């Protein structure tokens, strides 16, 4: 199987999972109300976030269309490569320059030769003449991938360890807490670098490394909450009726942790996107990410005259996503956290 | 009343201090002296001439230790002239097939004054340089405890390796032997047949095979005469220095201050033969009378220096500058005499390859020199797709890929146009470089590249086996964003002819592992000359230097019997008509076989101040300070003109504070009434 088929399947799977979660949340009154409240409080942040998701999705579904006849001349390589809608919107034939050009310029930045496609580059071109708008849009998918995929690794891990420690207590609690303390006592950046060196470079490896280092703090919260929940009357009642541990955990504990999961998801997300940018800056990030763009542009800032458009585009795109997600995260916490609920009431 | 006078006095004192203040970082006593001011960012690792191999090490050592041979200052291609030796020796083939070189040292050469020579007798401050001292250096190179990086190369000297083994064995067998003085150890380990001291000043070097390039090694500090007294005394014990930090040399300069964190200071060595015997008019101690065509125009052949005895300067001051931006700022203020161009200011300093008008108005000049170095892309010739096995198909593929790479554009984007496109492995300034030679496969011609791909069986870049563009991999040990952009440039160029090259950037260790296993296709590499001989470049493609099997620097694993044959003949010849013929034939093989895509020969830009004369960038790391001259009065004038203190902000601030205080005092007086 071609790798791009797999990545398409993953993208579709994630999308389906998200839709399923939304649909099933609509059935519960609490979640439906929370959704409405979120839309009421943060309409702009929500729209911005959804716009990023839409761009990421457009860029995630790729297909090959080589059947357009054997054209040996021109760019036959990209014809044989799986390309997304975004790739198809910016073909090399009509967007590629030779080198730097300023936003909307009609001449090259170095030397001043006329551009092939003057005035077409809204945000200019980079050192190899690639359109910066295109590269910035491509970054959205990587950011969402890092944020989304990694939380999908970190949160189940945190739930597994947190609930096990909180519910069973004793030796298991000791063991899990030992693990958590050990991981937490290592400088996370060093651990990340070591993991990536061991696992190798690549998007999946970076996500895995971020996931392995990212579950610890949430696992603590889950453990604490579970400790509280297992002493509640309905859990005692379930145990008295002879329910198995597994059933109690799945029916009574985990569903009552879901609001924490949603809060953690949103808050971890932005942290992870930023972590990836830091890793890119250290040279071990993911190709095509905004962090990588910033890393490539760091020498350009000290040039005279200054080349700012690469850095600014990537930074603004990164900033927009993080700000939107953080605003949403705050709102979600306000809405779902029982303590703030009580304060509001 | 008294307090008011005191305040006035303090104010006057402050004013005086303001007027006298300057940003001059050097002691006032040095102001009028002919000292050369340069920078270093990382201190030398060692000053041991047998060990030092990096540029900054040689910057100091080369000035402190003289060599038997030297390079003519102005001549290109580089030519050897006698230094401490009377003449450049010619090889003699001995009846047993070995090759002998006879060096005769100049009479009456002295080491610099040093307390170490007290080992020869009470009160002795220096000693004559003898052939034995060169033999001692060569023995040190063979000494495993010295760990010289050039032992393998110089092991061509007859018996050097055996000497090294004997020494190791004796030290291991007898702990008392290892305690003996170092020159006694070498004497007891026995003579080296290839290093024969034929008289106090006569030295014969015998090589077990022909290797004309050996002479270049006698122009490097590795083979400089070293007194055993220095090595024996400076052992780092009982408060004594280490020999690696306390040179005892023969050169025009001696080290007077060695503070690695701040300052390295050299002053004239009064014992140098050029200073003691200007009447000898020795080639290494006299300014040359002829040069290249451009030298007169650049002011390097003015009548005031030509034929005069060296050195012109009183000393050299190296100051540590860890950060490039402040170092460059101090250069612009006139506190350094020469500087490279920092990336941040490149576009301000250079316009269209020339010095910008503002800089030229300050009297600075730009000296460009093409370095004896070659950057290239290489193919792994052991690879089944791009390499030898693919036969005609592989050759045409390599030729097509070579035709797609635009070196000019590459240097424009990534090196600020510093570099000239390379046509063959041999760079400018090395014998065998021909300016009008054009490699037909190093011109950009995409149509011809596509035609060649079609002939190779990849029409439009399509691999018939998969029906998709041919997939190749570009292997690299550098994962930095800057490097990846540069590789992307090549990938994009090959994409234009329909090839699908992907960048496999791994960590250095993983890359080394790939190289060991031979699992790589295309790579980028560069080579800087150790010495100015075509052999030093052409050996990079010689079969015995193969990387995967021999661990040598022939990373392309290129192997061609005819090339090897020509190489062996070329290597043993002196520069001449026959040698040029051989080089041309080898070049033709490389042109056709394309194991390399030659990219460019880098160019270095050096800015020099108006008062610095005779500067000519050597490219190789060889000492040139003795040829330089400085107009110290002009420097002092310009320095003070460029650094007039701007006083008004200080006065303005003082005025402002008075304005702020006066109302307070007035209020206070009013309140008191």
HADDOCK unambig.tbl for C-alpha pairs under 7 A between the chains (distance, minus, plus):
assign (segid A and resid 72 and name CA) (segid B and resid 459 and name CA) 6.91 0.50 0.50
assign (segid A and resid 72 and name CA) (segid B and resid 460 and name CA) 4.19 0.50 0.50
assign (segid A and resid 73 and name CA) (segid B and resid 460 and name CA) 6.41 0.50 0.50
assign (segid A and resid 74 and name CA) (segid B and resid 496 and name CA) 6.49 0.50 0.50
assign (segid A and resid 75 and name CA) (segid B and resid 495 and name CA) 6.75 0.50 0.50
assign (segid A and resid 75 and name CA) (segid B and resid 496 and name CA) 5.92 0.50 0.50
assign (segid A and resid 75 and name CA) (segid B and resid 498 and name CA) 6.20 0.50 0.50
assign (segid A and resid 76 and name CA) (segid B and resid 498 and name CA) 5.41 0.50 0.50
assign (segid A and resid 77 and name CA) (segid B and resid 469 and name CA) 5.82 0.50 0.50
assign (segid A and resid 77 and name CA) (segid B and resid 495 and name CA) 6.36 0.50 0.50
assign (segid A and resid 77 and name CA) (segid B and resid 498 and name CA) 5.43 0.50 0.50
assign (segid A and resid 77 and name CA) (segid B and resid 499 and name CA) 6.54 0.50 0.50
assign (segid A and resid 77 and name CA) (segid B and resid 500 and name CA) 5.93 0.50 0.50
assign (segid A and resid 80 and name CA) (segid B and resid 468 and name CA) 6.29 0.50 0.50
assign (segid A and resid 127 and name CA) (segid B and resid 413 and name CA) 6.98 0.50 0.50
assign (segid A and resid 128 and name CA) (segid B and resid 489 and name CA) 6.68 0.50 0.50
assign (segid A and resid 283 and name CA) (segid B and resid 479 and name CA) 6.38 0.50 0.50
assign (segid A and resid 283 and name CA) (segid B and resid 480 and name CA) 5.36 0.50 0.50
assign (segid A and resid 283 and name CA) (segid B and resid 481 and name CA) 6.59 0.50 0.50
assign (segid A and resid 292 and name CA) (segid B and resid 481 and name CA) 6.98 0.50 0.50
assign (segid A and resid 295 and name CA) (segid B and resid 481 and name CA) 6.32 0.50 0.50
assign (segid A and resid 296 and name CA) (segid B and resid 481 and name CA) 5.23 0.50 0.50
assign (segid A and resid 296 and name CA) (segid B and resid 482 and name CA) 5.98 0.50 0.50
assign (segid A and resid 302 and name CA) (segid B and resid 344 and name CA) 5.18 0.50 0.50
assign (segid A and resid 303 and name CA) (segid B and resid 344 and name CA) 5.01 0.50 0.50
assign (segid A and resid 303 and name CA) (segid B and resid 345 and name CA) 6.86 0.50 0.50
assign (segid A and resid 304 and name CA) (segid B and resid 344 and name CA) 6.71 0.50 0.50
assign (segid A and resid 304 and name CA) (segid B and resid 345 and name CA) 6.51 0.50 0.50
assign (segid A and resid 304 and name CA) (segid B and resid 347 and name CA) 5.77 0.50 0.50
assign (segid A and resid 304 and name CA) (segid B and resid 348 and name CA) 6.53 0.50 0.50
